[in-house]
Amino acid sequence: MKNYINVYGAGLAGCEAAWQAANRGVKVRLYEMKPQKYTPAHHTPGFAELVCSNSLRSDSTANAVGLLKEEMRRMGSLIMEAADATRVPAGSALAVDRKLFSDYITERIKGHSNIEVIEAEVDCTEQDTVTVIATGPLTSDPMAAYISETLGCGNLHFFDAAAPIVDAASINMDIAFFASRYDKGDADYINCPMTKEQYDAFYEALISAEEAELKAFDKESQKSLKVFEGCMPVEVMARRGYDTLRYGPLKPVGLIDPRVGHEFYAVVQLRKENVEGTMFNLVGFQTHLTFPEQRRVFRMIPGLENAEFLRYGVMHRNTYLNSPGMLDATYAMVARPEICFAGQMTGVEGYVESAGSGLLAGISAARRVKGLAAIACPEETMLGAMAAYVSRGGIGDFAPMNANFGIVPPLGYRVKGGKSAKNEKISERALEMLGEWKERL
C-alpha cells in the first residue's frame, strides 16, 4: 500500500475524513473537481458547500443529532469546529452562515501541512492506495459508473430537494412575527400565520402547481423517482393529505403572536440564512416547483406577498449505495477494505451525519495505511449506531437514515422522567463509551 491516502470529494464528509487522517500523521491527497466542474446544485468554489438548509439541527444531547454533534466535537471534528465558529442565531438549533462556514473549512484544509488539494475530477480509484470515496449525492457520471460497475455497487440514484431563500427586507413584519416554538431559546424564527381560509387557498394552489422538468441526466429515472422522507418536496407532502403540512412544517402549535395572543390555523416558519439576518429560508419548503410557480404560490403566504426570492428551491439527483453487506461498520468495503465510502452515498442522511461518517472513514483509512486494524466505534454511540445501520440495514429495503435514538441499543432498564430523561441517559452512556473507544485508538 502507498504511504498516503486519497480522498475524493471536498464536501462535508470528504473534508472531515481528510482532516481526521491528516491529524493522525498521514499524508492526504484531497481531490475536488470544483472549480473546474460543478454539479447542478453547487455554485461556489469553496469546500463543504451547503446546498440545502443552513441548519445542523438541534444542539441538545437529549436529541439524537445533538448527541452526534457532541461526539464529533470530542473527536476533534473540523465540521463542528467550523459550525461553532460561524453559527447564526436559530433558537435551540445550530445554524450557520453558509459562506463563512465554507470559507472556514476551505482555509483550514488548505492550510494543513499533511493535506494536498488537487483540483481534478476522478473516475476511478488508484491501485494499492487506501481511499475514501466521498463524492457526494451528486457524484459525476463517470465516477458513478465506476462505483456501480467496476466496484459492483449496483444502482445508486434517488432524489431530494432544497428550499428557497428570501430577502429579509421583503418580509411584511406587520403580518409576520418573531418567535421560537414554545418560546425555547431566543425568538430567532420569523413566523407567517395563516387562517383556515388562507391555508385552504394556499393548499389548493400548492397541490395543483406546475413542477419543474427534470434535468437531462435525471430523465431516465423519472418513472422510478424516489424521494427520501427527510427532504420531501413540500408539494409532494401536501398531496398526501389536507392536514399533512399542518402536522409537519406548518405546525402552528407553540407559536403565538404576542400582538394577538393565540395560535393560528397554520404557520410557515423562516430561519436565518446568514449572520446578518438579511436572508431567511423557508423551513421545510424543499420544492421541485418551477420558479414562476414558486413565486406565485409562496407569495400567497401571509407576510410573503412581496417576497424577493434570492434563491429558488431546486430538486436534484442523489446517489447512495445499497450498503448493508457491502460496507462494514468502519465504512470500508467488505470485498475491498482499502476502499472506504463516506457521506450521503453510504446511506446516512443529513449534514452532520455525513460529516460523522467521514470522521469514522478518515480514522479507519488512517489506521489501515499505518498497518493497524480498524476498530469499529461502539454501537451505543450515535457515530457507531449510524455505522452499524449502514453495514446491516433494517427491516425491508435499505433507505437513507438520519441520526435517531431508534438505531441505538436500548439501555436495558427504565428511566424515570419520560423520553427526554431516557435520551439523556442514552447520551451519557454514549459519551462515556466514546471516551473509552478514543483511548483504544
N, C-alpha and C positions, 0 to 999 in steps of 0.2 A: 504493500500500500504506500501511496505517496505520503509525504510528511505534512501535507496541508489538507484543508477541507474546501470543497466547492459548495457555495450556497447560491442557489438560483432563485432570484426574486428579492427585491428590496422593499417588500411590503412589511406589515407588522410582524408576521411570522418569520420572514427571512432576516429582517434586521435583528430580531430577538435571538434567533439561532446563531447568527454571526457574532453577536455581542457575547453570548454565553460561551461559545467556543473560544473566541479571542481572549476573553478574560481568564481562560484556563490555560493560557500559554500556547495555543495552537494558531498557526497561521491560517488565515481565511481569505479565499478569493470570492468576493461577493459580486455576482453578475446581475445587472439590471439593464433591460432594453430601453428604458427611458433615458434620455430624451430623444433617442433615435427613432423609437417607435412607441406609440401609445395604444392602449386598449380603448374600446368605445366609452369606457366610464372614467378614464383617467385623463387629467388635463394639465397637471403641473409636473415639473421635473423632479421635485423633491421625493424623498423616501417616505414610506409609511403614510401615503396619501389616503385620507378618509373619504370615501366616495358616497357613503350613505349618511347616517346620522353622525353628529359630533359628540354623542353621549356614550360613555363607557358604563352607563347604568349605575345601580346602587353602590354606595360605598360602605354599607353596613355589613358586618360579619354575620348578622342574622339573615342575610341574603346570600344566596349561593355565589353570585358573581362578585359580591363584596368580599367573600372569603377568598375567592380565586385571586382577586387583586392583592389582598394582604399576603397570600402565599407567594405571589410573584415579587412583591416588594422585598420579602425576606430572602428571596433567591437572587436579589440584585438585578431585577428586570429593568432594562433600558426603557421599555414601553411605559412602565409605571413611573419611572423617574421623569420621563418627558411629560406624561399626563399630569403629574402632580405639579410640575413646573409651569404648565400652560393652561391650567384649569380656568373655567369661567363659572360664574355663579349659576347653579342649577338645582337649588333645594338640597335634597338628600342624595342627589345623583352626582356623579363625576362626569362633567362635560368639559371639553377642551376647545381652545381656539385652534382650528384645524391647521391653519397656516403656520402658526408658531410651533405647534406640535410637530409637524413635518420638518420644519427648519431645525428644530432642536435635535431630532433624531438624525437627520442628514449630517449635521455638523459633528455630532458625537461619533457616528460611524466613520466618516471620512477622516476624523482626527485620531482614530485608534491605530496604534503602531502595528498591530497584528492583522489589520484588515486592509486588503487591496480591493478597491472598487473597479470593476471592469464594465464599461458601458457597451453591452453587446447582447443580442438575442441568442439564446441557446436552443438547440433542438435535440440534444441527446446528452447523456452523462459521459464523463471521462473515465476510461478504464483504470482499474486499480486505484481509485480515488474515493475516499469517503465523501458522500454528497448529501446535501439536504435540498430537496426539491420543494420550493415554496413559491411557485409561480402563480399561485392565487386562483381565484374563482374565474378569472378571465384569461387563463393560460392560452398562449398563442397556438394557432392550429398545428404548426409543426411539432411543438413540444407536446401538445395534447395527443397527437397521433403517435409519438414515440412512447409516451406513457401508456397509452391504450394498447398499442400493438406490440412494440418491442418488449416492454416490461410486462405485458399481459394483464393490464389492469382493467380492461373492458370499457364499456360505455361510461362517459363521465359527466354528462350535461344535465343541469337543471337551471332554473331562472330565479332571480329575485329583483327587487325594485327599490328605488331611492325616493326620498321625499323632497318637495320643493322648499325653497328658501325665499323669504320676502324681506323687503326693506322695512326696518322697524318704524321709520318715519312715516310710512304709508298706512300704518295700522290706526284705525279710528279708536282712540282711547276714551272717547265719550261713550262707547259701547263696550269695548273690551276692558278687562281689569287684570291687575297683577294679583296672583295668589299661588300658593302651593297646596296640593291636596291635604286636607285636614290641618292646614297651617304648619306642616312639617318643614323645618328649615326656613330659609328666607323666601319671600314671595317673588320667586325668580321667573315664574311662568306667566306669559300673557294668555288670558282665557277669553275665548269668544263664545258668549252664551247664546243658546237657541231656545225659542219657544217651540211648542209642538207644531205649530203652523210653519214656522221657519224650517224645522227639521224635516217635515213632510216634503216641502218643496225641494230642499237640498237633496234629500234621499232619492226622490224620483229623478232629478237631474243627474245624479251620480250614477245610478244603475243603468241609465239609458245613454250615457255619454260615449263618445267615439274613442276607441282605443287606438294607439299608435300602431302602425305596421311594424312587424318585427324586422330587424336588420337582415341583410342577406345571409349572414353566417348563421342566423337562427332559424331560417325558414324551413329547413329540412326537419327540424324537431318541433315545429309548431303544433302538430297534431298530438304530440305526446308531452306538451308543455307541463312542467311540474313545478309548483311554487312552494317553497319552504314556508311553513306557517308563520315563522317569526318575521318574514319580510313580505307577507302577502299584500298585494296592492289593495288600497282602500276600496276600490270599486268592486274587486272580487269578494272582499269581505262583506261589503254591503249586500251583494246579491245572495248571500247565504240566509238573509232574513232581515226583516224590518228593524229588529232590536239588536242585531249583532254589533253595530257600531256603538250603540248606547251602553252596551256591556263591555265594550273594548275601548278604542282610542277616544271616543266621545262620551265616556262615562262621566256623568255630572256629579257623582257622589263626592262630598267633602270639598266642593268648590263653591264658595259663597261670595258674591259681590257685596262688599260692605255697604255699598250705596243702596242696596235693596234688601239685604238680609235674608235671602232664601236661595235654595238650589234651583237649577234650571232643568229643562227637559233634556238637554244635551249640551255639552261644552267641548269646543275644539281648543286644544292647548298648543301654544307655540313656545319653543325653547331657544335660549340664546345660542347663536352660532359663532359669535366671537366675543373677545374680552370686552370690547367697547359697547356691546349690546346694540349695534347698528343693524344686525341681521338676525332673523329668527326663522327657525324651521318648523314646519307643521308636524307635530308629533304624531306618528302612526300613519302618516299620509303618503307612504310609498305608493307610487302610482305608475300606470302604463297608459294614461290618457294622452291624447295629442296635446301639444302645447296650447292651441287655442281653446280646447275644451277645459284644460286645467284653469286657464284664466277665467273662462266663463263660469264654470261650476264652483270653483273655490272662492270666487268673489261673491257668491251667494251666502257665504259665511258671514254673519253679523260682525262688523268690525274690519272685515277684509274687502269691503265693497270697492275700495280704491287701491287695493294692494298692488305694489310693484314687485313683480317676481324677479329676483336676482338669479335664481336658478330654478328651472322646472324639474319636476320629477322625471326619472328615466327608468327603464327596465332593461336588464341585460342578462346575458348568459352567465351562469356559474358552472364550475367544474368540481366534481368531487368523486372520490373512489368508493367502490364497494369494499370498504376497509376490513371488516371482520374476516379473520383468517388470512388476510393479505398483509396487514401490518401487525406488529406486536405492540406491547404496552409501552415501548420506548419510541414508537413511531417509525421503527425500522421495518423494511420489507422482510417477511419471513423467508422468502426464497433468496433474497439478495440483501443481507443485513448491512452491507456497506452503504446502502441507499436508504435514506430516511425521507419521509414526507412531513410537511408542516403546513399549518394554516387551514383554511376552509376546505381545501380539497381532501383533507383527511376525514371530514365528517364532523368536525367541531363547527359551531356556528356562532358568530359574534366577534367583535374586535378583540376583546380581552381573551376569549377562548382561543382565537387564532394565535395571538401572541404567546399564550400559555403553551400551546403545542410546539411553537417554535423554541420556547425556552427548554422544554424537555428534549426536543430533537437536537438542539445545539449541544446540550450536555451529553447526550447519547453519542453524537458524532465525535465530540472531543475525546471521549473515553476510548472509542474504537480506534481512532488514529494513534492513540498512545498505547494501544495494545491491551487496554483494560476491558473487563467485562462490563456490559451495560447493566445498570441497576434500575429496575422499574420503580417509579415513585409509588408510595403506598396508596392503595385504593381508597383509604379513609380520608385522603386529602382530595381537594377538588381537582387539582392538577392530575393526580393519579386516577381519580374516578373517570375523568374525561378520556384519558389514555386507555383505560380498561374498556370503556364503552366503544371506543373506536376499534379496538382489537377484537372485541367479542360481539358487539351489537346488542340488540334487544330482541323483543318478540316481533316477528313479522319482518317486512322489508326494512333494510337499513336506510335511515334518513338522518340528515344533519341534526345535531343536538346542541342546545345551549347548556351552560352550566346550570345544574339544579340539584337539590338535595336528594331527589329521587334516584339518582345514579350512584349515590354514596351508600356503602354498607350501613345498616341501622346500628344504633347504639347498643341494642340488646337489653335495654332497661327503660323504664318510664321516667319521664321528666315532668315535674310539676311546673305549672305556669304557662301551658299552652305551646303553640307551634313556635313562637319566637324564642322561648326559653329552650326548647328542644334543639332548635337550629344553632343557638349559641353554644350548646354543649357539643354538638357535632363539630362546630368550628374550633372550639378549644381542643378537642381531640385531634383534629386535622393539623392544627398548628404545632401541637406537641410532636406528632409523628413526622411532620415535615422537618422539624429541628433534628430529630434522630436520623432521618434519611440524609439530611445535609451533612451531618457528621460522617456518615458512612462514605459519602462522596469524597 
